[in-house]
Amino acid sequence: MRLLGETNRLDKAAWLLLIISGLFALSTALSNTFVNVYLWKLKKDFALIGRYNLVNYAAMAITFIGAGRMAKRVDRVIAIRLGVALQAFFYLAVLWLGTSAPRYVTLLGMFIGVGSGFFWLAYNVLYFEITERYNRDIYNGINGLLTSVAGIVAPAVSGLVITRVDQLTGYRVIFSLSLSVFLVAVVISFMLKRRSARGIYRLRDILRLTFNRESHWYWVNLAMIAQGVREGLFAFLISLLVYVATGSELALGGYLTVSSAVALISYFLVGRWMRMSWRNESILFGAVMMGVVVLPLMWEVNTWTLIILGVGAALFYPVYMVPLTSVVFDVIGENQRTARLRVEYVVARELSLNTGRILSVGVFLWWIRRMPDPSEVKWLVLAVGFVQIFAWLTIRRIPLLEQE
């Protein structure tokens, strides 16, 4: 296991959390992208897809507040278990609704958003508690590897099943597989030890820091909003454009598989060789290159320019994201006082991310109403493609924290 770095720094709890994260990634890689394509096939409407994702992000943001209270006053493990279970029930709902799903995109978006909110709040709190500064980059690298492996295998399987079986039946098969994987993750979550907490839920105190320029959290907040702007749009739009350009789920699955294979190599290298002293330079280089790979779209929006964007982003995203994530959680663990408020900090982080996501999807809905031609969306993609440079400009204001 030395190939992956000093994995002996990770204990049993860290490996269990990695397994749960990997199963979550596998299930979402099987179906998450194809939910958007499924809705598109039933009703070819970009605005419909945008509304589904907008409601998803809004429900997720609201859920974080309540999930944070549960994690603070009850138990983090119960929250992550609830999040995974709700994701499973989401796919049950999609299966039950069938071809009438487009009529209920608001309810579906709320369902997946609530499940995601519980999962990611609990996961990030557990991630902070289980990892330390000396092993955080290693954990992030291995987690990225697992996510990439899931992204290599699952989309290819999904595309193959959907195209070889009667297509709507194929979608039902894939959604059923996602449901099964989520149920396995629920079972694994019972192996994690209960982590109850005490204390007052002081979210307001942390939110006030977002307006205090003297606080490190002010700069983290701005960086997370910028990161959310990119994630909110790119999470669904690029894959949907690939499908629109090719008209084939198999081609989309192949595109996602190649992108994930590239990401796997990149996560391996970053997780293996990243050093704390390189973080600022790594974030800048990754941020710039993720913008550069958008530029071919300015000539023409076609399958090849979209592949360049997807594969290029997969190559440089780990270079940017692994050190950025480590910096953010180092700020949360800066001292004993901030560590005691880790739940509130994680909630505030997720609220900032979802603020950015809601902002970008809202702009997308405004844009698509005025310019419904898919080729015109390239200008919005260009602007969003470089927004992560702002994340570097803000996060570099945080000094490199001394390793204990």
C-alpha positions in Angstrom: 0.0 0.0 0.0 3.1 2.3 0.0 2.2 3.0 -3.6 -0.6 5.2 -2.3 1.6 7.0 0.2 1.8 6.6 3.9 -1.6 4.9 4.3 -0.6 3.6 7.7 -1.5 7.1 8.9 -5.2 6.3 8.3 -7.0 4.3 11.0 -10.0 2.0 10.8 -12.6 4.8 11.1 -10.9 6.6 8.2 -11.0 3.5 6.0 -14.7 2.9 6.8 -15.5 6.5 5.9 -13.5 6.0 2.6 -15.6 2.9 1.8 -18.9 4.8 2.5 -17.6 7.7 0.3 -16.6 5.2 -2.4 -20.0 3.5 -2.4 -21.7 6.9 -2.5 -19.5 7.9 -5.5 -20.3 4.6 -7.2 -24.1 5.0 -6.8 -24.1 8.6 -8.0 -21.7 7.8 -10.9 -24.2 5.1 -12.0 -27.2 7.3 -12.0 -26.7 11.0 -11.1 -25.7 12.2 -14.5 -28.3 10.0 -16.2 -31.1 11.4 -14.1 -30.6 14.7 -15.9 -30.4 12.9 -19.3 -33.6 10.8 -18.4 -35.5 14.0 -17.7 -34.2 15.5 -20.9 -35.3 12.5 -22.9 -38.8 12.7 -21.4 -39.1 16.5 -22.0 -36.4 18.3 -24.0 -36.2 21.4 -21.9 -33.0 23.0 -20.5 -35.1 25.1 -18.1 -36.7 22.0 -16.6 -33.2 20.5 -15.9 -32.1 23.9 -14.4 -35.1 24.0 -12.1 -34.5 20.5 -10.9 -30.9 21.3 -10.0 -31.8 24.7 -8.5 -34.3 23.1 -6.2 -31.8 20.4 -5.3 -29.2 23.0 -4.2 -31.7 25.1 -2.4 -33.1 22.1 -0.5 -29.5 21.0 0.3 -28.7 24.4 1.8 -31.7 24.5 4.0 -31.1 20.9 5.1 -27.6 21.7 6.2 -28.9 23.9 8.9 -31.1 21.2 10.4 -28.6 18.5 9.8 -26.0 20.5 11.6 -28.2 20.8 14.7 -28.7 17.0 14.6 -24.9 16.4 14.2 -24.2 18.8 17.1 -26.9 17.7 19.5 -27.5 14.0 18.5 -25.0 12.0 16.4 -23.0 12.5 13.2 -23.3 8.8 12.2 -27.1 8.9 12.4 -27.0 11.9 10.1 -24.9 10.2 7.5 -27.0 7.1 7.7 -30.2 9.2 7.2 -28.6 11.0 4.2 -27.7 7.7 2.4 -31.1 6.3 3.1 -32.9 9.3 1.7 -30.8 9.1 -1.4 -31.9 5.5 -1.8 -35.6 6.5 -1.4 -35.0 9.2 -4.1 -34.3 6.5 -6.7 -37.3 4.5 -5.4 -39.4 7.7 -6.2 -37.9 8.0 -9.7 -38.7 4.3 -10.4 -42.2 4.7 -9.1 -42.9 7.9 -11.1 -41.6 6.5 -14.4 -42.4 8.7 -17.4 -44.3 11.2 -15.3 -41.1 12.3 -13.5 -40.8 15.6 -15.4 -44.1 16.8 -13.8 -42.6 16.3 -10.3 -39.1 17.8 -10.8 -39.6 20.2 -7.9 -40.4 17.3 -5.5 -37.6 15.2 -6.9 -35.1 18.1 -6.5 -36.2 18.6 -2.9 -35.9 14.9 -2.2 -32.3 14.5 -3.5 -31.3 17.8 -2.0 -32.4 16.8 1.5 -30.6 13.5 1.3 -27.5 15.1 0.0 -27.6 17.7 2.7 -27.7 15.2 5.5 -25.0 13.0 3.8 -22.5 15.8 3.1 -22.9 17.6 6.4 -22.3 14.4 8.4 -19.5 13.2 6.0 -17.6 16.5 6.2 -17.8 16.6 10.0 -16.7 13.0 10.3 -13.9 13.7 7.8 -12.6 16.5 10.0 -12.8 14.5 13.2 -11.2 11.3 11.7 -8.4 13.0 9.8 -5.6 15.3 11.0 -3.3 17.8 9.3 -0.6 15.2 8.8 -2.8 12.7 7.0 -5.5 15.0 5.4 -3.8 15.2 1.9 -3.3 11.4 1.9 -7.0 10.8 2.7 -8.1 13.3 0.1 -5.9 11.6 -2.5 -7.2 8.1 -1.8 -10.8 9.4 -1.7 -10.2 11.0 -5.1 -8.9 7.7 -6.4 -12.0 5.8 -5.2 -14.2 8.4 -6.7 -12.4 8.2 -10.0 -12.5 4.4 -10.1 -16.3 4.6 -9.5 -16.4 7.2 -12.3 -14.5 4.9 -14.6 -16.6 1.8 -14.1 -20.1 3.0 -13.4 -20.9 5.4 -16.4 -19.6 2.8 -18.9 -21.9 0.2 -17.3 -24.8 2.6 -17.2 -24.3 3.6 -20.9 -24.0 0.0 -22.0 -27.1 -1.2 -20.1 -29.3 1.7 -21.2 -28.3 1.3 -24.9 -28.5 -2.5 -25.0 -31.8 -2.8 -23.1 -35.0 -1.0 -24.1 -33.9 2.5 -23.0 -36.5 3.4 -20.4 -36.2 -0.1 -19.0 -32.4 0.3 -19.0 -32.8 3.5 -16.9 -35.0 1.6 -14.4 -32.3 -1.1 -14.1 -29.6 1.5 -13.4 -31.7 3.4 -10.9 -32.3 0.1 -9.2 -28.6 -0.6 -9.0 -28.0 2.8 -7.4 -30.7 2.0 -4.9 -28.9 -1.3 -4.0 -25.5 0.4 -3.6 -27.0 3.0 -1.3 -28.5 0.3 0.9 -25.1 -1.4 1.2 -23.6 2.0 2.3 -26.3 2.2 5.0 -25.2 -1.3 6.3 -21.5 -0.2 6.3 -22.4 2.9 8.2 -23.4 0.8 11.2 -19.8 -0.2 11.6 -18.9 3.4 12.4 -18.8 4.1 16.1 -21.5 6.5 17.4 -20.2 10.1 17.7 -22.5 12.0 19.9 -21.8 15.6 20.7 -22.7 18.2 23.3 -22.9 22.0 23.3 -24.9 24.9 22.0 -25.4 25.1 18.2 -23.7 28.4 17.5 -24.2 28.7 13.7 -24.9 32.4 14.0 -21.6 33.1 15.5 -19.8 31.4 12.6 -21.9 33.1 10.0 -20.9 36.5 11.5 -17.3 35.6 10.7 -18.2 35.6 7.0 -18.4 39.4 7.2 -15.3 39.9 9.3 -12.3 40.6 6.9 -9.9 40.0 9.8 -11.1 36.4 10.1 -9.6 33.5 8.0 -13.2 32.3 7.6 -14.1 35.4 5.6 -11.7 34.4 2.9 -12.7 30.7 3.0 -16.3 31.8 2.6 -15.5 33.8 -0.6 -13.5 30.9 -2.0 -16.3 28.4 -1.4 -18.9 30.7 -3.1 -16.6 30.8 -6.1 -16.1 27.1 -6.0 -19.9 26.6 -5.8 -20.5 28.8 -8.9 -18.4 26.4 -11.0 -19.8 23.2 -9.4 -23.4 24.4 -9.7 -23.3 24.7 -13.5 -20.7 22.2 -14.6 -22.1 19.4 -12.4 -25.0 18.9 -14.9 -24.6 21.0 -17.9 -21.4 19.7 -19.5 -22.6 16.0 -19.5 -26.0 17.1 -20.7 -24.4 18.9 -23.6 -22.3 15.9 -24.5 -25.5 13.8 -24.7 -27.2 16.5 -26.8 -24.2 16.5 -29.1 -23.9 12.7 -29.5 -27.4 11.5 -28.9 -26.0 8.4 -27.2 -26.0 7.3 -23.6 -23.1 4.9 -24.5 -21.0 7.9 -25.8 -21.8 9.8 -22.7 -20.8 6.9 -20.5 -17.5 6.6 -22.5 -16.9 10.3 -22.0 -17.4 10.1 -18.3 -15.3 6.9 -18.1 -12.3 8.5 -19.9 -12.6 11.7 -17.8 -12.6 9.6 -14.6 -9.6 7.6 -15.7 -7.7 10.8 -16.2 -8.9 12.1 -12.8 -7.7 8.8 -11.2 -4.2 9.3 -12.4 -4.2 12.9 -11.4 -5.6 12.2 -7.9 -3.0 9.5 -7.5 -0.1 11.9 -8.3 -1.5 14.7 -6.2 -2.3 12.4 -3.2 1.1 10.8 -3.4 3.3 13.9 -3.9 1.4 16.9 -2.6 3.2 18.9 0.1 1.8 21.6 2.4 4.3 24.2 1.1 3.0 23.7 -2.5 -0.6 24.3 -1.8 -1.0 28.0 -3.0 0.9 27.3 -6.3 -1.0 24.1 -6.9 -4.4 25.8 -6.4 -3.4 28.6 -8.8 -2.1 26.2 -11.5 -5.1 24.0 -11.3 -7.5 27.0 -11.4 -5.9 28.6 -14.5 -5.7 25.3 -16.4 -9.4 24.5 -15.7 -10.2 27.8 -17.4 -7.9 27.2 -20.3 -9.6 23.9 -21.3 -12.9 25.8 -21.7 -11.4 28.0 -24.5 -11.9 25.4 -27.4 -15.6 25.8 -26.9 -15.3 29.4 -28.2 -14.6 28.1 -31.7 -17.4 25.5 -31.8 -19.5 23.5 -29.3 -19.2 19.9 -30.5 -18.3 16.5 -29.2 -14.5 17.1 -29.4 -14.4 20.5 -27.7 -16.6 19.1 -25.0 -14.2 16.1 -24.6 -11.3 18.5 -24.3 -13.1 20.4 -21.6 -14.2 17.3 -19.7 -10.9 15.5 -19.8 -8.9 18.6 -19.2 -11.0 19.6 -16.2 -10.6 16.0 -14.8 -6.8 16.3 -15.2 -6.4 19.6 -13.4 -9.3 19.5 -10.9 -7.4 17.4 -8.3 -4.4 19.7 -8.6 -6.8 22.5 -7.5 -9.2 20.8 -5.2 -7.1 18.5 -3.0 -5.0 21.4 -1.5 -8.0 23.7 -1.4 -10.0 21.2 0.7 -7.0 20.7 3.0 -6.6 24.4 3.6 -10.3 24.9 4.4 -10.3 22.1 7.0 -7.0 23.3 8.5 -8.7 26.6 9.2 -11.6 24.7 11.0 -8.9 22.9 13.0 -6.8 26.0 13.6 -7.1 25.8 17.3 -9.2 24.1 20.0 -11.9 26.9 20.0 -12.5 26.5 16.2 -12.3 22.7 16.4 -15.1 22.7 19.1 -17.3 24.5 16.5 -16.5 22.1 13.7 -20.1 21.3 13.0 -21.0 25.0 12.6 -18.0 25.6 10.4 -18.9 22.7 8.1 -22.5 24.0 7.9 -21.3 27.5 7.0 -18.9 26.0 4.4 -21.8 24.1 2.7 -24.1 27.1 2.8 -21.4 29.1 1.0 -20.9 26.4 -1.6 -24.7 26.2 -2.2 -25.0 29.9 -2.4 -22.5 29.8 -5.4 -24.4 26.8 -6.9 -27.8 28.5 -6.6 -26.3 31.7 -8.1 -24.8 30.0 -11.2 -28.0 27.9 -11.9 -30.1 31.0 -11.5 -28.0 32.8 -14.0 -28.2 29.8 -16.3 -32.1 29.8 -16.1 -32.0 33.6 -16.9 -29.6 33.0 -19.8 -31.5 30.1 -21.4 -34.8 32.0 -21.4 -33.1 34.8 -23.4 -30.8 32.6 -25.6 -32.4 29.1 -25.9 -29.8 28.1 -28.6 -27.5 25.6 -26.8 -24.5 26.9 -28.8 -24.9 30.3 -27.1 -24.4 28.9 -23.7 -20.7 28.6 -24.4 -20.2 32.3 -23.3 -21.7 31.5 -19.9 -19.5 28.4 -19.6 -16.5 30.5 -20.4 -17.2 33.0 -17.6 -17.9 30.2 -15.1 -14.8 28.2 -16.3 -12.4 30.9 -14.9 -14.3 31.7 -11.7 -12.2 29.4 -9.6 -9.3 31.8 -10.0 -11.2 34.0 -7.6 -11.1 31.1 -5.2 -7.3 31.2 -5.3 -7.2 35.0 -4.9 -9.1 34.7 -1.7 -7.7 31.5 -0.2 -4.1 32.8 -0.6 -4.9 35.4 2.0 -4.8 32.6 4.6 -1.3 32.0 5.8 0.0 28.5 5.7 -0.8 27.1 9.1 1.9 25.5 11.2 1.8 21.8 11.3 1.5 20.5 14.8 
